[in-house]
Amino acid sequence: MSRAGPSSSSSRSLLQRISSPPPLLDHNAAAGPSNDNSRKRQRKRKRETPPPEMLYTPWLDLCRDQFSRCESALDKLHYEILAYERYMAPTPQENEARSRTQSLIINALRDLPCIGRLQLFGSSAIGIVTPTSDLDMVNENPRLAQAGQPASIDALWAIGRRLRQRGIVSEFNVNKWARVPIITFSTRPEFGPFDVDIGVNNVDGLNGVPVMQKYLRIMPALRPLLFVLKRFLGQRDLGNAAKSGLGGYGLMCLIVAFLKNNPQGRPQSYINSPLEERSLGILLQDFMEFYGTVFDYEALYIAPEEGAYHPKEEGEEWIGDLEKAASRLVIKCPVTPGHDVARSAGRTAQIVDAFAAGLAIIQEAKLADETILGALIGVPQKVIDRRVSLRHLVDGGGYGRTYAAPQYHQPYAQPRRARPPSPPRGRHPPYRSYDRPPPSYKRPRHDYY
C-alpha cells in the first residue's frame, strides 16, 4: 500500500523553514468577495414623539351668555379673553396653599447662616399665576455677594440639604453654571407640590416687581393680554427663557411697549377702557399683526419705559455685538437700563412665525364659530387636575398631613449625633440604644425597632 508523502512544509529542514520569509497572504481573497450588502446597517429606531396634548376650553361656560350680544368675531374674542382671565385667576385654595408653602420654606431656612432675606418675585409676586406656576424666590445676602460665586453655590447646597432634612423636598438640583446660580426643587406632594426656584442676590427680578405692579395698575388691558399671550407662547414651547424663548418678564415688556406706542393708531379709549369699548380682541389682533408682520427685528430695539422703538446702533454700548443681535429680539430693561431682557431669546424667528400664524387664525375666524380663542390656546388636563387636587388638599385638611421626618433604613442606624468618648482598650463598651448591639447580642426573631 502506498502511503501519502509528507507535505512540502514538512519536507524542508528546520533551518530552511526558519530562514525563509513567511508567505504573503491575500487578505482580500481570504475574506471572500466583497459585498456591500453583506452587512446592512441597522437603522436607528426613530424616537417616538409623544402624542399631542389634549386641550380643553373650560372658560366657555363663563361667557356663553354674552355671545348673544356680539356683533363680530372680535367682540366674541373679547369676551373669551375676559372669561379665560377669570378662569385662570388663582382660587382662594390655591392662594392659601401657595402662601403656606412659601412660609414653610422661609421658616425652615430662617436660622441658616447663609440666609439673608428670602423674598418672592416674578409672577407669584405680582399675581399673574396659574395653577402650575412656579414659586420664584431670592436670597438677598450682601455677605455672599462680597464672598463671590463659590460662596453662593455653597449656600444653595446648604439650602437643599436643610429642606431635605426637614422633609419638605425629596431631591433638589443646583445649577451652578447659570449666570446666576440657582437651586430648583419640587416640594413633596403633601405640600402642593410646587416647583420652587431660589437664587442668590439676583435682585434684578426683585427690583422689577414694583415696576410691573405699576403697569398692571395703570393699564387695564395688560393683565388679560398677558394671561392669553403667556399661554400662547407656552403652548408652543416658546415661553421659557431657559429654552431660548421669551419669558414672562420679557413678554410683559413687549405688551407694555405696544400699548404705549399704539402703532395701529387705535383710539386711546381702546387701551384705557377696554371693558367698555370691548376692544381686547382688537388689541390682541393688532399685537400679533405688529410683532408678527410689521416690526423690524434686525434694525430696531424696544424701549418699554419710553414706549418707543429705536435703532440698535443707538444702544450699541449695552447691546454688544450688533451682528449677533441683528437676528434676535432686543428689549431694554426698564429697571436696569444696561440690561437686555431678551438676550436669551435665540428662537426669535419661531416667535415671530407664531405671532403671524395667530394673526391668520384671528383673521379667518367667524362669529358662528363655537370658539375663537380655543383655536389659539387651550387648557391641558394637568392644569384642570392640578386645580382640583389643590382644592381637595386645602379644604380636606390634608396639607402637610403626611409629613414625616426622613427615614433611615439601615439596620440599627440613627441620625448622626455627638457620641461620648470611646472606653479604654480591653474593656467592652456598654450597650447604648444608638450603637450597634454588642457581639454577644442575639437579634430577636421579630424586629420591633
C-alpha positions as CSV (number, residue, x, y, z in Angstrom):
1,M,0.0,0.0,0.0
2,S,1.2,3.4,-0.9
3,R,1.4,5.9,1.9
4,A,0.8,9.6,1.2
5,G,4.0,11.6,1.2
6,P,4.7,14.3,3.6
7,S,3.7,17.9,2.7
8,S,6.1,20.4,1.2
9,S,6.4,22.3,4.5
10,S,7.4,19.2,6.5
11,S,9.9,18.0,3.8
12,R,12.0,21.1,4.3
13,S,14.6,21.2,7.0
14,L,14.1,23.2,10.2
15,L,16.9,25.6,9.1
16,Q,15.2,26.3,5.8
17,R,11.9,26.9,7.4
18,I,13.3,29.4,9.8
19,S,15.4,31.3,7.3
20,S,12.7,31.6,4.6
21,P,10.3,34.6,4.8
22,P,6.6,33.9,5.7
23,P,4.3,33.5,2.7
24,L,2.3,36.6,1.6
25,L,-1.4,36.3,2.3
26,D,-4.0,37.9,0.2
27,H,-6.4,39.3,2.7
28,N,-9.0,40.2,0.1
29,A,-9.1,36.7,-1.2
30,A,-9.2,35.3,2.3
31,A,-12.1,37.5,3.2
32,G,-14.0,36.4,0.2
33,P,-15.8,38.5,-2.4
34,S,-16.7,42.0,-1.1
35,N,-20.4,42.5,-0.8
36,D,-21.7,45.9,0.4
37,N,-25.0,44.4,1.3
38,S,-23.4,41.7,3.5
39,R,-23.5,43.9,6.5
40,K,-26.5,46.1,6.4
41,R,-26.5,49.0,8.8
42,Q,-29.3,48.7,11.3
43,R,-31.4,51.8,11.1
44,K,-31.7,53.7,14.3
45,R,-35.0,53.5,15.8
46,K,-36.8,56.8,15.5
47,R,-37.6,58.5,18.7
48,E,-41.3,58.2,19.4
49,T,-42.9,61.6,19.6
50,P,-45.4,61.9,22.4
51,P,-49.0,62.2,21.4
52,P,-50.3,65.7,21.2
53,E,-51.6,67.0,24.5
54,M,-55.4,67.2,24.8
55,L,-56.6,70.8,25.2
56,Y,-59.9,72.0,26.5
57,T,-61.9,75.2,26.7
58,P,-63.4,75.3,30.2
59,W,-63.7,79.2,30.1
60,L,-66.6,78.9,27.6
61,D,-69.0,78.2,30.4
62,L,-68.3,81.6,31.9
63,C,-69.1,83.6,28.7
64,R,-71.8,81.8,26.7
65,D,-74.5,84.1,27.9
66,Q,-72.6,87.1,26.5
67,F,-72.2,85.7,23.0
68,S,-75.7,86.8,22.1
69,R,-74.7,90.5,22.2
70,C,-71.6,90.0,20.0
71,E,-71.7,91.8,16.6
72,S,-68.4,90.5,15.2
73,A,-65.8,87.8,15.7
74,L,-63.6,90.2,17.5
75,D,-66.4,91.0,20.0
76,K,-66.6,87.3,20.7
77,L,-62.9,87.1,21.2
78,H,-63.1,90.0,23.7
79,Y,-65.5,88.1,25.9
80,E,-63.5,84.9,25.7
81,I,-60.3,86.7,26.7
82,L,-62.1,88.0,29.8
83,A,-63.5,84.6,30.6
84,Y,-60.1,83.0,30.2
85,E,-58.6,85.5,32.6
86,R,-61.3,84.8,35.2
87,Y,-60.9,81.0,34.9
88,M,-57.1,81.1,35.2
89,A,-57.0,83.5,38.1
90,P,-55.9,81.7,41.3
91,T,-58.7,80.4,43.6
92,P,-58.6,81.0,47.4
93,Q,-57.4,77.5,48.0
94,E,-54.5,77.9,45.5
95,N,-53.5,81.2,47.2
96,E,-53.6,79.6,50.6
97,A,-51.6,76.6,49.5
98,R,-49.0,78.8,47.8
99,S,-48.8,81.1,50.8
100,R,-48.4,78.2,53.3
101,T,-45.6,76.6,51.1
102,Q,-43.8,79.9,51.0
103,S,-44.0,80.4,54.8
104,L,-42.9,76.7,55.3
105,I,-39.7,77.2,53.2
106,I,-38.9,80.5,54.9
107,N,-39.3,79.1,58.4
108,A,-37.2,76.1,57.6
109,L,-34.3,78.2,56.3
110,R,-34.5,81.1,58.7
111,D,-31.7,80.0,61.0
112,L,-29.2,79.1,58.4
113,P,-26.1,81.4,58.4
114,C,-26.2,81.9,54.7
115,I,-29.8,83.2,54.7
116,G,-30.3,86.9,54.5
117,R,-33.8,87.9,53.3
118,L,-35.9,85.5,51.4
119,Q,-38.3,87.3,49.2
120,L,-40.8,86.5,46.4
121,F,-40.5,87.9,42.9
122,G,-41.8,87.1,39.4
123,S,-45.3,86.2,38.5
124,S,-46.1,85.0,42.0
125,A,-45.3,88.4,43.5
126,I,-47.5,90.4,41.0
127,G,-50.4,87.9,41.0
128,I,-50.1,86.6,37.4
129,V,-50.1,83.0,38.4
130,T,-51.8,79.9,37.1
131,P,-52.3,76.6,39.0
132,T,-48.9,75.3,37.6
133,S,-46.8,78.5,38.2
134,D,-43.5,78.3,40.0
135,L,-42.5,80.0,43.2
136,D,-39.6,82.3,42.4
137,M,-37.6,83.4,45.4
138,V,-34.3,85.2,46.0
139,N,-31.9,85.1,49.0
140,E,-30.6,88.6,49.4
141,N,-27.4,88.5,51.4
142,P,-24.7,91.1,51.0
143,R,-22.1,88.9,52.6
144,L,-22.5,86.3,49.9
145,A,-22.1,89.0,47.3
146,Q,-18.8,90.0,48.8
147,A,-17.6,86.4,49.1
148,G,-18.1,85.6,45.5
149,Q,-19.9,82.9,43.5
150,P,-18.4,79.9,45.2
151,A,-19.9,81.0,48.5
152,S,-23.3,81.4,46.8
153,I,-23.1,77.9,45.4
154,D,-22.3,76.5,48.8
155,A,-25.3,78.4,50.2
156,L,-27.6,76.8,47.6
157,W,-26.3,73.3,48.7
158,A,-26.9,74.2,52.3
159,I,-30.5,75.3,51.4
160,G,-31.2,72.0,49.6
161,R,-29.8,69.9,52.5
162,R,-31.8,71.7,55.1
163,L,-35.1,71.3,53.1
164,R,-34.5,67.6,52.6
165,Q,-33.6,67.2,56.3
166,R,-36.9,68.9,57.2
167,G,-38.8,66.6,54.9
168,I,-40.1,69.3,52.6
169,V,-38.3,68.0,49.5
170,S,-37.1,64.6,48.4
171,E,-34.4,65.8,45.9
172,F,-33.1,69.1,44.5
173,N,-30.8,70.4,41.8
174,V,-28.2,73.1,42.0
175,N,-27.4,74.8,38.7
176,K,-24.0,76.3,39.3
177,W,-23.3,77.0,35.6
178,A,-26.1,79.6,35.2
179,R,-25.3,83.3,35.1
180,V,-27.0,83.5,38.5
181,P,-26.6,80.2,40.4
182,I,-30.0,78.8,41.3
183,I,-31.5,75.8,43.1
184,T,-34.6,74.1,41.8
185,F,-36.8,71.6,43.5
186,S,-40.4,70.4,43.9
187,T,-42.0,70.2,47.3
188,R,-43.4,66.9,48.5
189,P,-47.0,66.0,47.4
190,E,-48.4,66.9,50.8
191,F,-47.2,70.4,50.3
192,G,-48.7,71.0,46.9
193,P,-46.4,70.1,45.2
194,F,-45.0,73.4,44.0
195,D,-41.9,73.9,41.8
196,V,-39.6,76.4,43.5
197,D,-36.6,78.3,42.3
198,I,-34.3,80.1,44.7
199,G,-31.4,82.3,43.6
200,V,-28.8,84.3,45.4
201,N,-28.7,88.1,45.1
202,N,-30.5,88.1,41.7
203,V,-32.1,91.5,42.7
204,D,-33.0,92.5,39.1
205,G,-36.2,90.5,39.2
206,L,-36.8,91.7,42.7
207,N,-36.5,95.4,41.6
208,G,-38.8,94.7,38.7
209,V,-41.8,93.8,40.9
210,P,-42.9,97.4,41.7
211,V,-42.5,98.4,38.1
212,M,-44.7,95.5,36.8
213,Q,-47.3,96.2,39.5
214,K,-47.4,99.9,38.4
215,Y,-48.0,98.9,34.8
216,L,-50.8,96.4,35.8
217,R,-52.4,99.2,37.8
218,I,-52.4,101.9,35.1
219,M,-53.0,99.6,32.1
220,P,-56.3,97.6,32.4
221,A,-55.7,95.8,29.1
222,L,-52.3,94.5,30.2
223,R,-53.4,91.8,32.6
224,P,-55.9,89.9,30.3
225,L,-53.5,90.2,27.3
226,L,-50.6,88.9,29.4
227,F,-52.6,85.8,30.5
228,V,-53.5,84.9,26.9
229,L,-50.1,85.6,25.3
230,K,-48.2,83.8,28.1
231,R,-50.2,80.7,27.4
232,F,-50.0,81.2,23.7
233,L,-46.1,81.1,23.8
234,G,-46.0,78.4,26.5
235,Q,-48.2,76.1,24.5
236,R,-45.7,76.3,21.6
237,D,-42.7,75.8,23.9
238,L,-41.6,79.4,23.3
239,G,-42.3,80.9,26.7
240,N,-39.3,79.7,28.6
241,A,-36.1,81.9,28.6
242,A,-34.0,78.8,29.6
243,K,-35.1,77.2,26.2
244,S,-34.2,80.3,24.1
245,G,-37.8,81.5,24.3
246,L,-39.3,84.7,25.7
247,G,-40.0,84.7,29.5
248,G,-42.9,86.3,31.3
249,Y,-41.0,89.5,32.1
250,G,-39.9,90.0,28.5
251,L,-43.4,89.3,27.2
252,M,-44.8,91.9,29.7
253,C,-42.3,94.5,28.4
254,L,-43.3,93.7,24.8
255,I,-47.0,94.3,25.6
256,V,-46.3,97.5,27.6
257,A,-44.3,99.0,24.7
258,F,-47.1,98.0,22.3
259,L,-49.8,99.6,24.5
260,K,-47.8,102.8,25.0
261,N,-46.8,103.2,21.3
262,N,-50.2,102.2,19.8
263,P,-48.7,101.6,16.4
264,Q,-52.0,100.9,14.7
265,G,-53.4,104.3,15.9
266,R,-56.4,103.0,17.7
267,P,-58.5,105.3,19.8
268,Q,-56.9,105.8,23.2
269,S,-60.2,104.7,24.9
270,Y,-59.5,101.2,23.4
271,I,-56.4,101.0,25.7
272,N,-57.6,103.0,28.7
273,S,-61.1,101.5,28.9
274,P,-61.0,98.1,27.1
275,L,-64.0,96.7,29.1
276,E,-66.4,99.5,28.0
277,E,-65.1,99.5,24.4
278,R,-64.9,95.7,24.1
279,S,-61.5,96.2,22.5
280,L,-59.4,93.2,23.9
281,G,-60.0,91.2,20.7
282,I,-58.9,94.2,18.5
283,L,-55.8,94.8,20.7
284,L,-54.8,91.1,20.5
285,Q,-55.1,91.1,16.7
286,D,-53.1,94.3,16.4
287,F,-50.4,92.9,18.7
288,M,-49.9,89.8,16.6
289,E,-50.0,91.8,13.4
290,F,-47.4,94.3,14.6
291,Y,-44.9,91.8,16.1
292,G,-45.7,89.1,13.6
293,T,-45.5,91.0,10.3
294,V,-44.6,94.7,10.7
295,F,-41.8,95.2,13.4
296,D,-38.2,95.2,12.0
297,Y,-36.3,93.0,14.4
298,E,-33.0,93.5,12.6
299,A,-32.8,97.2,12.9
300,L,-34.8,98.2,16.0
301,Y,-34.8,97.5,19.7
302,I,-37.7,98.0,22.1
303,A,-37.8,100.5,25.0
304,P,-40.8,99.7,27.1
305,E,-40.3,102.6,29.6
306,E,-40.5,105.1,26.7
307,G,-43.0,103.2,24.6
308,A,-40.7,103.6,21.6
309,Y,-38.6,101.7,19.2
310,H,-35.0,102.9,18.4
311,P,-32.3,101.8,16.0
312,K,-29.9,99.2,17.5
313,E,-26.9,101.4,16.7
314,E,-28.0,103.8,19.4
315,G,-27.8,101.1,22.1
316,E,-24.5,99.5,21.0
317,E,-22.9,100.2,24.4
318,W,-25.3,97.8,26.2
319,I,-26.4,95.6,23.3
320,G,-22.9,94.5,22.5
321,D,-22.2,92.7,19.2
322,L,-24.7,94.2,16.7
323,E,-24.1,91.4,14.2
324,K,-25.2,88.7,16.7
325,A,-28.1,90.9,17.9
326,A,-29.3,91.6,14.4
327,S,-31.2,88.2,14.2
328,R,-33.0,88.4,17.6
329,L,-35.3,90.4,19.7
330,V,-33.7,93.2,21.9
331,I,-35.6,94.7,24.8
332,K,-34.2,97.4,27.0
333,C,-34.8,96.6,30.7
334,P,-37.0,99.3,32.3
335,V,-35.3,98.6,35.7
336,T,-31.7,98.1,34.7
337,P,-31.2,100.2,31.5
338,G,-27.9,98.5,30.6
339,H,-29.5,95.0,30.5
340,D,-31.2,93.3,27.6
341,V,-34.3,91.4,28.8
342,A,-34.5,89.3,25.6
343,R,-30.7,88.4,25.4
344,S,-31.5,84.7,25.7
345,A,-34.4,84.7,23.1
346,G,-32.4,82.9,20.4
347,R,-35.7,81.5,18.9
348,T,-36.9,84.9,17.8
349,A,-37.8,83.7,14.3
350,Q,-40.1,81.0,15.7
351,I,-41.7,83.5,18.0
352,V,-42.4,85.8,15.0
353,D,-43.8,82.9,13.0
354,A,-46.1,82.0,15.9
355,F,-47.5,85.6,16.1
356,A,-48.0,85.6,12.3
357,A,-49.9,82.2,12.5
358,G,-52.0,83.5,15.4
359,L,-52.9,86.6,13.3
360,A,-54.1,84.4,10.4
361,I,-56.3,82.4,12.8
362,I,-57.9,85.5,14.1
363,Q,-58.5,87.0,10.6
364,E,-60.1,83.8,9.4
365,A,-62.4,83.5,12.5
366,K,-66.2,83.9,12.1
367,L,-68.9,84.9,14.5
368,A,-70.6,81.5,14.0
369,D,-67.5,79.6,15.3
370,E,-68.0,77.9,18.6
371,T,-64.8,79.4,20.0
372,I,-62.2,81.7,18.6
373,L,-59.7,81.8,21.5
374,G,-59.8,78.0,21.6
375,A,-58.1,78.0,18.2
376,L,-55.2,79.9,19.7
377,I,-54.8,78.4,23.2
378,G,-56.2,75.7,25.3
379,V,-56.1,74.4,28.9
380,P,-54.4,71.0,29.3
381,Q,-55.8,68.3,31.5
382,K,-53.0,68.6,34.0
383,V,-54.0,72.2,34.8
384,I,-57.6,71.1,35.5
385,D,-56.4,68.1,37.7
386,R,-54.0,70.4,39.5
387,R,-56.7,72.8,40.4
388,V,-58.9,70.0,41.7
389,S,-56.1,68.4,43.8
390,L,-55.2,71.8,45.4
391,R,-58.8,72.3,46.4
392,H,-59.1,68.9,47.9
393,L,-55.8,69.3,49.7
394,V,-56.7,72.6,51.4
395,D,-60.4,72.0,52.0
396,G,-59.9,68.5,53.2
397,G,-57.3,69.5,55.7
398,G,-54.6,67.3,54.1
399,Y,-52.0,70.0,53.6
400,G,-48.9,68.7,55.3
401,R,-50.8,65.9,56.9
402,T,-48.5,63.1,55.9
403,Y,-45.4,65.0,56.9
404,A,-42.7,62.7,58.3
405,A,-39.1,63.0,59.1
406,P,-36.6,61.3,56.8
407,Q,-36.5,57.5,57.3
408,Y,-33.2,55.7,57.9
409,H,-33.5,52.2,56.5
410,Q,-30.1,50.9,57.6
411,P,-30.4,48.4,60.5
412,Y,-29.9,50.0,63.9
413,A,-28.9,53.3,62.2
414,Q,-29.9,56.6,63.7
415,P,-29.3,60.2,62.7
416,R,-25.7,61.3,63.4
417,R,-25.2,62.7,66.9
418,A,-22.4,63.5,69.2
419,R,-21.2,60.4,71.0
420,P,-19.3,60.0,74.2
421,P,-15.6,59.2,74.1
422,S,-14.7,55.6,73.4
423,P,-13.9,53.4,76.5
424,P,-10.4,52.2,77.4
425,R,-9.0,49.4,75.3
426,G,-9.6,45.9,76.6
427,R,-13.0,46.7,78.0
428,H,-16.2,46.2,76.2
429,P,-18.3,49.3,75.8
430,P,-21.7,49.4,77.5
431,Y,-24.7,48.8,75.2
432,R,-26.3,52.1,74.1
433,S,-29.6,52.5,72.1
434,Y,-27.9,54.4,69.3
435,D,-25.0,52.0,68.9
436,R,-24.8,48.6,67.2
437,P,-25.6,45.8,69.6
438,P,-22.6,44.0,71.2
439,P,-21.3,40.9,69.5
440,S,-23.0,38.7,72.2
441,Y,-26.3,40.2,71.4
442,K,-28.7,37.9,69.7
443,R,-31.2,39.6,67.4
444,P,-34.8,38.7,68.2
445,R,-36.8,36.7,65.9
446,H,-39.2,39.6,65.2
447,D,-37.7,43.1,64.8
448,Y,-39.7,45.6,66.8
449,Y,-37.4,48.5,66.3
